[in-house]
Amino acid sequence: MQIKRFLGLSLGLGLALAGSLALSQTKPLPPMTKQVERGKEFFLHTSKGTACGTCHEVGGVGKAIAPDLKKLASVVGPRGLVSTIQMSMTAYVQEYKIKDVGTFPGIQKDGSGGAQVYDLSKNPPELHEVKPGDIQSQKQNEKWKHPPAAAGYSNQELADLIAWLKYAASGSTKEVKADEID
């Protein structure tokens, strides 16, 4: 009995120390630069259509409807990110026909009792809980366009946005220059 108690106490203490060590090794992000602040604001709010944060999440900011941008932003350079931002179609978006809802462009998420499908024809996207069998058809989208593709962002706006994405993904405070994204 005493050995079990000792082992349990030792295990608990070991886990607590391991957790403390992991927390102490997590470095806080450096302060945001002015460019990163502008990019974050642009990610969340823009007068040029749908803001990225309406559908994407990165660095704990935005909504996790579309793919998380952290992995992409941590490995892809500014020109590659601009190409992604400006792409008109995406493989993640499908055209759904759902019983009692209709046909719309959407992104499917896993749900507890079936599926969750975000209707991208609405702004912000509307979530539908879909029961098994309610999806009548699903095919490659041919109409919906990625909103930033036609937004007409300036090179400086794109540079600021990319600075935010890089900061949120990796803590980078390196300035992104507008001429890096031509």
C-alpha positions as CSV (number, residue, x, y, z in Angstrom):
1,M,0.0,0.0,0.0
2,Q,2.8,2.4,0.9
3,I,4.6,1.6,-2.3
4,K,1.5,2.4,-4.4
5,R,1.0,5.6,-2.5
6,F,4.7,6.5,-3.0
7,L,4.5,5.7,-6.7
8,G,1.3,7.7,-7.1
9,L,2.8,10.7,-5.3
10,S,6.1,10.4,-7.3
11,L,4.2,10.2,-10.6
12,G,2.0,13.2,-9.7
13,L,5.0,15.2,-8.7
14,G,6.8,14.2,-11.8
15,L,3.9,15.2,-14.0
16,A,3.6,18.5,-12.2
17,L,7.3,19.3,-12.7
18,A,7.2,18.3,-16.4
19,G,4.2,20.6,-16.9
20,S,6.0,23.4,-15.1
21,L,9.1,22.8,-17.3
22,A,7.0,22.8,-20.5
23,L,5.4,26.1,-19.5
24,S,8.7,27.7,-18.6
25,Q,10.1,26.7,-22.0
26,T,7.3,28.5,-23.9
27,K,8.6,31.9,-24.8
28,P,6.2,34.8,-24.9
29,L,5.9,36.5,-28.2
30,P,7.9,39.7,-28.7
31,P,6.0,43.0,-28.7
32,M,4.1,43.6,-32.0
33,T,5.6,46.2,-34.4
34,K,3.4,48.9,-35.9
35,Q,3.3,46.9,-39.2
36,V,2.2,43.7,-37.3
37,E,-0.5,45.7,-35.5
38,R,-1.8,47.1,-38.9
39,G,-1.7,43.6,-40.4
40,K,-3.7,42.2,-37.5
41,E,-6.3,44.9,-37.8
42,F,-6.5,44.3,-41.5
43,F,-6.9,40.5,-40.9
44,L,-9.9,41.2,-38.7
45,H,-11.4,44.3,-40.4
46,T,-11.2,45.5,-44.0
47,S,-13.3,47.9,-46.1
48,K,-12.3,45.8,-49.2
49,G,-14.7,42.9,-48.8
50,T,-14.5,39.9,-46.4
51,A,-11.8,40.1,-43.8
52,C,-9.5,37.0,-43.5
53,G,-10.4,36.5,-39.9
54,T,-14.1,35.9,-40.8
55,C,-13.1,32.4,-41.9
56,H,-9.5,31.8,-40.9
57,E,-7.8,31.6,-37.5
58,V,-4.2,32.2,-36.8
59,G,-2.5,33.0,-33.5
60,G,-5.8,32.7,-31.6
61,V,-7.4,35.4,-33.7
62,G,-10.2,34.9,-36.1
63,K,-12.6,32.0,-36.7
64,A,-11.6,28.4,-37.4
65,I,-13.9,27.8,-40.3
66,A,-11.4,27.5,-43.1
67,P,-7.9,26.1,-42.8
68,D,-5.7,27.5,-40.0
69,L,-3.0,29.6,-41.5
70,K,-0.3,29.0,-38.9
71,K,1.5,26.2,-40.7
72,L,1.4,27.9,-44.1
73,A,2.6,31.2,-42.7
74,S,5.4,29.6,-40.8
75,V,7.0,28.1,-43.9
76,V,5.9,30.0,-47.0
77,G,7.5,33.3,-48.0
78,P,5.8,36.5,-48.8
79,R,5.3,35.9,-52.5
80,G,3.8,32.5,-51.9
81,L,1.5,33.9,-49.3
82,V,0.3,36.5,-51.7
83,S,-0.4,33.8,-54.3
84,T,-2.5,32.0,-51.7
85,I,-4.4,35.1,-50.7
86,Q,-5.1,36.0,-54.3
87,M,-6.1,32.5,-55.5
88,S,-9.7,32.4,-56.7
89,M,-10.5,28.7,-56.1
90,T,-9.7,26.3,-53.2
91,A,-10.0,22.6,-53.0
92,Y,-11.5,22.9,-49.5
93,V,-14.7,24.5,-50.8
94,Q,-17.3,22.1,-52.2
95,E,-20.8,22.7,-53.6
96,Y,-23.3,21.0,-51.2
97,K,-26.9,20.1,-51.7
98,I,-28.4,19.5,-48.3
99,K,-32.0,18.3,-47.6
100,D,-34.2,21.1,-46.3
101,V,-31.4,23.7,-46.8
102,G,-30.6,23.9,-50.5
103,T,-27.4,24.2,-52.6
104,F,-24.5,26.3,-51.5
105,P,-20.7,26.5,-51.5
106,G,-19.4,25.2,-48.2
107,I,-16.6,23.7,-46.0
108,Q,-17.3,20.6,-44.0
109,K,-16.2,20.1,-40.4
110,D,-16.7,16.9,-38.4
111,G,-19.7,17.0,-36.1
112,S,-20.7,14.8,-33.2
113,G,-23.8,13.2,-34.8
114,G,-23.1,13.7,-38.5
115,A,-21.4,16.7,-40.1
116,Q,-21.1,20.4,-39.7
117,V,-21.1,22.4,-43.0
118,Y,-20.4,26.1,-43.2
119,D,-22.4,27.9,-45.8
120,L,-19.9,30.3,-47.5
121,S,-22.6,32.1,-49.5
122,K,-23.5,33.9,-46.2
123,N,-21.3,36.5,-44.5
124,P,-20.4,35.5,-41.9
125,P,-20.6,31.9,-42.9
126,E,-23.6,30.1,-41.5
127,L,-23.1,26.7,-39.7
128,H,-25.5,23.8,-40.6
129,E,-25.6,20.7,-38.4
130,V,-26.2,17.9,-40.9
131,K,-27.6,14.5,-40.0
132,P,-26.3,11.4,-41.7
133,G,-28.0,11.1,-45.1
134,D,-29.0,14.7,-45.4
135,I,-26.2,15.6,-47.8
136,Q,-27.8,14.9,-51.2
137,S,-24.8,15.8,-53.3
138,Q,-21.4,17.1,-52.9
139,K,-19.1,18.2,-55.8
140,Q,-16.2,20.4,-56.7
141,N,-17.1,24.1,-56.4
142,E,-17.0,25.9,-59.7
143,K,-18.6,29.2,-58.7
144,W,-17.5,30.4,-55.3
145,K,-14.3,32.5,-55.3
146,H,-11.9,33.1,-52.4
147,P,-13.0,36.7,-51.3
148,P,-9.5,38.3,-51.3
149,A,-9.0,37.3,-55.0
150,A,-11.0,40.3,-56.2
151,A,-10.5,42.7,-53.2
152,G,-7.8,44.8,-54.8
153,Y,-5.4,44.9,-51.9
154,S,-2.4,47.2,-52.3
155,N,1.1,45.8,-51.9
156,Q,1.4,47.7,-48.6
157,E,-1.8,46.1,-47.3
158,L,-0.6,42.7,-48.3
159,A,2.8,43.3,-46.7
160,D,1.1,44.3,-43.4
161,L,-1.2,41.3,-43.5
162,I,1.8,39.0,-44.2
163,A,3.7,40.6,-41.3
164,W,0.8,39.7,-39.0
165,L,0.6,36.1,-40.4
166,K,4.3,35.6,-39.9
167,Y,4.2,37.1,-36.4
168,A,1.2,35.0,-35.3
169,A,2.8,31.8,-36.8
170,S,6.3,32.2,-35.5
171,G,6.7,35.4,-33.5
172,S,8.7,37.0,-36.4
173,T,8.8,40.8,-36.2
174,K,10.8,41.1,-39.4
175,E,9.4,43.9,-41.6
176,V,7.8,42.7,-44.8
177,K,8.4,45.3,-47.6
178,A,5.8,46.0,-50.3
179,D,8.4,45.3,-53.0
180,E,8.9,41.8,-51.7
181,I,5.5,40.7,-52.9
182,D,5.5,41.9,-56.5
